């Protein structure tokens, strides 16, 4: 094209850049899929995944070659990087979408109003029917107990670390152990609480003991997110408050915490959502039951994750259906918590 | 009742680093004192020692005395919170509290500390905003957040907030450096009115501003990077800008510095 341009437009030549037409990407993609299809028919590299990888590699090679020839090196690298990033995004989304679709398709099968309102009391594992209301009550109570213990402790610890610790030995030690706790396997938290509260103190296994185990998993998440949020509050605001002769504790309570509240609420709700699906610690601390036990302080209590575990363990068609429906309920519950966190965060923002 | 401040043999440290050395100065009541000097000479640092804001920075400390009407504000029995309720401060960057309304910002220093009747607070808000020449511009939207105001209005809101707690002295750390000339003029006029009631100390990079608003000017200088800043001379503003005693001062104000 450049050779067809009349002479005398040197300014134009200086600034103009030859680009590939808009349909180029689609064309290269079609060619790549065709080549990959050919490969699948003629070589051992076949199957959906193999073909997809061949198509992607061909796409990158062909597009980089065409782009280098027409547009030059910078645009070719840009297109290659874009392909890699979009490819990574799609690869990351595949398991997520697959899980959601599988749970949705298989869970809807057994999910009906009676599933949400009845228990497993006197329901044979082999027969369909029964429900999860006992597990729903248990999960809500256990998570509420965990939140009531974990969120205040976590927020207070973070306030100490950021506002009062001043990198003292104690603050550094606490900070180190919070990091360690983030990586604790959940079953270890369950074992710890089981040993401490059931074997040593002599409490019976109950929803409360399970809530304590979940709170141990929540605390490091709450501390970390609250710390980040408090550190984001500008020094200017603290100084403005001190300069108005407001004492430090009131500065923290009335200026720093409100400025960080949105992030703290979101972080705490995400911590709640994270422990809602924990199974292992609850098996040790709440045990299982098939009927409603609304009192979290006495006797075994059901929960959604242990319900799913129990039903899968029975292995019959009816119980596996119930397990999928329970998993779907759990995902919906966690989603509601997440969306609720965002809603609260949005509402509490100053307009 | 405005108070005077006397600074005696002040050395200011950040950790082991001596930032300002050997400052002696007297700040007269109901007058405007300006601190001028090149960047890094320690004028803001000295200002922040006057209401014990310096020690908010980790590792910061001072030697020497700062007397507020002959009482040492660094005496061991003195509570910095009480010092700051007597000596207010306005910062370089307008910093209204983002989670509070205009009304809430003005009464922040009062309401954060004690319960006060609404009618009393209403009076304080109107008086302070009038005092900061902002009342007419915001009286119909007191419940809006402070961030909806322009930079100059936000700075006047910060001044209203500072005078709402009725300090005796007002420290201003380059209060106009982030503002346009019209907002600057508004603040300068305000400083002129405020000095009828308050002792004012202002740090500024703008020498015309020092000449316009101040009665006394203190010139700070620094011998080189890593060396401590010093007070070179302090005199009536007229004298400093016409016949300074020191060569360094003359060089600085006439732009022949460095």
Interface residues (C-beta under 8 A of the other chain):
Chain A: X166 X234 X236 X237 X238 X239 X240 X241 X242 X243 X244 X245 X246 X247 X250 X251 X254 X255 X258 X259 X261 X350 X351
Chain B: X51 X53 X56 X58 X81 X82 X83 X84 X85 X88 X89 X91 X93 X95 X96 X97 X98 X99 X108 X109 X112 X113 X145 X147 X158 X161 X162 X165
